[in-house]
Amino acid sequence: MCSAATKPLDSLIRDRITDLQQDIPPSVTLMAVSKKKTALCVRAAYDCGLRHFGESRIQEAVPKQEEVADLSDLVWHFIGTLQSNKAKKAIAHFHWIHSVDSLKLAQRLDRLSQEEHRRPNLCLQVKVLPDPHKSGWNIDELTKALPELYQLSHVAIRGLMVIPPLGLNREETRRCFLKAAHLFKTIQNESANHWTQFDQLSMGMSGDYQEAIAAGSTIIRLGRTIFGERDQ
């Protein structure tokens, strides 16, 4: 369910989205993180103009997607950790996969995309600061993997996805995002002959999206700010 309050569900979500849209430049895509929210919540956000929705569990997302299948212009983003044995389902049900955290996974997605005749958009998950609690490339690993990533021809590698370590203060978070933006620009310039659409920097969530936008994010992933506190 969506978080309860005295106002009707649609009205609450509309008010939150209206407030957000006043702060978000048109160049930034607002993704509504709908994990642990119902199809009714997706419809409410859709009615307010949102088209991009993020899910982190395939088994939760697929029934929800079926419930809103009549909304044909929805764009679905997978933002959770992707196990290799679920890669085929992710390709079948999502337009974007933000959590590509290894060369092995990227190569598997490329092979499966060829078999399934699909071409998903991928973001490479990178840790610009050390973080033992998250998967993803560090900067050196990603730099070394680029030549092999250039060889993948059945997926569209569109950019980077960044999640700062927990516990950073606002200034530390800002510096983390600036470092990520610098890496993004560096790879964008170096890969121009290989990737024609390396143009997305996915970073910023409910607690830090303003710092992310200021640093250069092009996609922010907001759940609580749109839908209220996450249901258990």
C-alpha positions as CSV (number, residue, x, y, z in Angstrom):
1,M,0.0,0.0,0.0
2,C,0.9,3.6,-0.2
3,S,1.6,5.3,3.1
4,A,-1.6,6.4,4.8
5,A,-2.5,9.9,5.7
6,T,-5.5,12.2,6.0
7,K,-5.4,13.2,2.4
8,P,-6.4,10.8,-0.4
9,L,-3.6,8.9,-2.0
10,D,-3.7,10.7,-5.4
11,S,-3.7,14.1,-3.7
12,L,-0.6,13.3,-1.5
13,I,1.4,12.0,-4.4
14,R,0.4,14.9,-6.6
15,D,1.4,17.4,-4.0
16,R,4.8,15.7,-3.5
17,I,5.5,15.5,-7.3
18,T,4.5,19.1,-7.8
19,D,6.9,20.2,-5.1
20,L,9.7,18.0,-6.6
21,Q,9.1,19.3,-10.1
22,Q,9.8,22.9,-8.9
23,D,13.3,21.8,-7.9
24,I,14.2,19.5,-10.7
25,P,15.6,20.8,-14.0
26,P,13.9,19.5,-17.2
27,S,17.1,17.8,-18.1
28,V,16.9,15.5,-15.1
29,T,14.7,12.3,-15.3
30,L,12.7,11.7,-12.2
31,M,12.4,8.0,-11.6
32,A,9.8,6.9,-9.0
33,V,11.1,4.0,-7.0
34,S,8.0,1.9,-6.7
35,K,9.4,-1.1,-4.9
36,K,7.2,-2.3,-2.1
37,K,4.4,0.0,-3.5
38,T,1.3,-1.2,-5.2
39,A,0.2,-0.8,-8.8
40,L,-2.3,1.8,-7.4
41,C,0.7,3.9,-6.4
42,V,2.2,3.5,-9.8
43,R,-1.0,4.7,-11.4
44,A,-1.3,7.7,-9.1
45,A,2.3,8.8,-10.0
46,Y,1.6,8.1,-13.7
47,D,-1.5,10.4,-13.5
48,C,0.8,13.1,-12.2
49,G,3.0,12.8,-15.3
50,L,5.7,10.4,-14.2
51,R,6.7,7.7,-16.7
52,H,9.9,6.2,-15.2
53,F,9.6,3.6,-12.4
54,G,12.3,1.7,-10.6
55,E,12.0,-1.8,-9.0
56,S,14.6,-3.9,-7.2
57,R,13.1,-7.4,-7.1
58,I,11.9,-9.1,-10.3
59,Q,9.5,-11.4,-8.5
60,E,7.7,-8.3,-7.0
61,A,7.9,-6.2,-10.2
62,V,6.5,-8.6,-12.7
63,P,2.9,-8.9,-11.2
64,K,2.8,-5.2,-10.7
65,Q,3.9,-4.6,-14.3
66,E,1.1,-6.9,-15.5
67,E,-1.5,-4.9,-13.4
68,V,-0.5,-1.7,-15.2
69,A,0.1,-3.2,-18.6
70,D,-2.5,-0.8,-20.1
71,L,0.0,2.1,-19.4
72,S,2.0,1.4,-22.5
73,D,4.5,4.3,-22.2
74,L,5.9,3.3,-18.8
75,V,9.6,2.9,-18.7
76,W,10.8,0.3,-16.2
77,H,14.2,0.5,-14.5
78,F,15.8,-2.4,-12.6
79,I,17.8,-0.9,-9.7
80,G,18.5,-3.8,-7.4
81,T,21.3,-6.3,-7.2
82,L,20.9,-8.5,-10.2
83,Q,21.8,-12.2,-9.8
84,S,23.1,-13.8,-13.0
85,N,20.4,-16.5,-12.9
86,K,17.8,-13.7,-13.2
87,A,19.5,-11.8,-15.9
88,K,17.2,-13.2,-18.6
89,K,14.0,-12.1,-16.8
90,A,15.5,-8.7,-16.2
91,I,16.0,-8.3,-19.9
92,A,12.5,-9.4,-20.6
93,H,10.8,-7.1,-18.2
94,F,12.9,-4.0,-17.9
95,H,14.0,-1.3,-20.4
96,W,16.9,-0.2,-18.1
97,I,19.3,-2.1,-15.8
98,H,21.2,0.2,-13.5
99,S,23.0,-2.3,-11.4
100,V,25.5,-3.8,-13.8
101,D,28.3,-4.4,-11.3
102,S,30.8,-6.6,-13.1
103,L,32.2,-7.4,-16.5
104,K,30.9,-11.0,-16.1
105,L,27.3,-9.7,-15.7
106,A,27.6,-7.2,-18.5
107,Q,28.9,-10.0,-20.8
108,R,26.0,-12.3,-19.8
109,L,23.5,-9.6,-20.4
110,D,25.0,-9.1,-23.8
111,R,24.8,-12.8,-24.7
112,L,21.2,-13.1,-23.5
113,S,20.1,-9.9,-25.2
114,Q,21.3,-11.4,-28.5
115,E,19.4,-14.6,-27.9
116,E,16.2,-12.7,-26.8
117,H,16.5,-10.1,-29.6
118,R,16.4,-7.3,-27.1
119,R,18.7,-4.3,-26.5
120,P,18.4,-3.1,-22.9
121,N,19.9,0.1,-21.7
122,L,22.6,-0.5,-19.1
123,C,24.3,1.6,-16.4
124,L,27.6,0.5,-14.9
125,Q,27.5,0.5,-11.1
126,V,30.6,2.1,-9.8
127,K,32.0,2.8,-6.3
128,V,33.9,6.1,-6.5
129,L,34.6,5.7,-2.8
130,P,35.5,2.4,-1.0
131,D,32.4,0.7,0.3
132,P,32.4,-2.9,1.5
133,H,28.6,-3.0,1.7
134,K,28.0,-2.5,-2.0
135,S,28.9,-4.3,-5.2
136,G,30.3,-2.5,-8.3
137,W,33.5,-1.5,-10.0
138,N,36.0,0.7,-8.3
139,I,37.5,3.3,-10.7
140,D,40.6,1.4,-11.6
141,E,38.6,-1.8,-12.2
142,L,36.2,0.0,-14.5
143,T,38.9,1.7,-16.4
144,K,40.7,-1.6,-17.1
145,A,37.4,-3.2,-18.1
146,L,36.5,-0.6,-20.7
147,P,38.2,-2.3,-23.7
148,E,36.2,-5.5,-23.1
149,L,33.0,-3.5,-22.5
150,Y,33.5,-1.8,-25.8
151,Q,33.1,-5.2,-27.5
152,L,29.6,-5.7,-26.3
153,S,27.2,-5.1,-29.2
154,H,23.8,-6.3,-28.1
155,V,23.3,-4.0,-25.1
156,A,23.4,-0.2,-25.0
157,I,25.8,1.0,-22.3
158,R,24.3,4.3,-21.4
159,G,26.2,5.6,-18.4
160,L,27.1,5.1,-14.7
161,M,25.1,4.4,-11.6
162,V,26.4,5.6,-8.2
163,I,25.3,5.1,-4.6
164,P,27.4,6.9,-2.0
165,P,28.5,4.9,1.1
166,L,26.2,5.2,4.1
167,G,27.1,7.7,6.8
168,L,28.5,10.5,4.7
169,N,27.7,14.1,5.7
170,R,26.4,16.5,3.2
171,E,29.8,17.8,2.1
172,E,31.2,14.3,1.8
173,T,28.2,13.3,-0.3
174,R,28.7,16.4,-2.5
175,R,32.4,15.5,-3.1
176,C,31.4,11.9,-3.9
177,F,29.0,13.0,-6.5
178,L,31.5,15.5,-8.0
179,K,34.0,12.7,-8.3
180,A,31.4,10.5,-10.0
181,A,30.5,13.2,-12.4
182,H,34.2,13.7,-13.3
183,L,34.6,10.0,-14.0
184,F,31.4,10.0,-16.1
185,K,32.7,12.9,-18.2
186,T,36.1,11.2,-18.6
187,I,34.6,7.9,-19.8
188,Q,32.2,9.8,-22.0
189,N,35.1,11.5,-23.8
190,E,37.2,8.4,-24.0
191,S,34.4,6.2,-25.3
192,A,33.0,8.5,-27.9
193,N,34.2,6.3,-30.7
194,H,32.6,3.2,-29.1
195,W,29.4,4.4,-27.4
196,T,27.3,6.9,-29.2
197,Q,24.8,7.4,-26.3
198,F,26.9,7.2,-23.1
199,D,24.8,10.1,-21.7
200,Q,23.3,9.1,-18.3
201,L,24.5,9.5,-14.8
202,S,22.1,7.8,-12.4
203,M,22.7,9.1,-8.9
204,G,20.7,10.8,-6.2
205,M,18.0,9.4,-3.9
206,S,15.5,10.9,-1.5
207,G,18.1,12.0,1.0
208,D,20.7,13.5,-1.4
209,Y,19.1,14.2,-4.8
210,Q,19.7,17.9,-4.6
211,E,23.4,17.4,-4.2
212,A,23.4,14.9,-7.0
213,I,21.6,17.3,-9.4
214,A,24.0,20.0,-8.6
215,A,26.9,17.7,-9.4
216,G,25.5,16.7,-12.8
217,S,23.1,13.8,-12.3
218,T,20.7,13.1,-15.2
219,I,18.5,10.5,-13.4
220,I,17.4,10.6,-9.8
221,R,15.8,7.7,-8.0
222,L,13.2,8.8,-5.5
223,G,10.9,6.6,-3.5
224,R,10.1,8.0,0.0
225,T,10.0,11.6,-1.4
226,I,7.2,10.6,-3.7
227,F,5.3,7.8,-2.0
228,G,6.1,8.5,1.7
229,E,7.7,6.0,4.1
230,R,8.3,2.5,2.7
231,D,5.8,-0.1,3.7
232,Q,7.1,-3.2,5.5
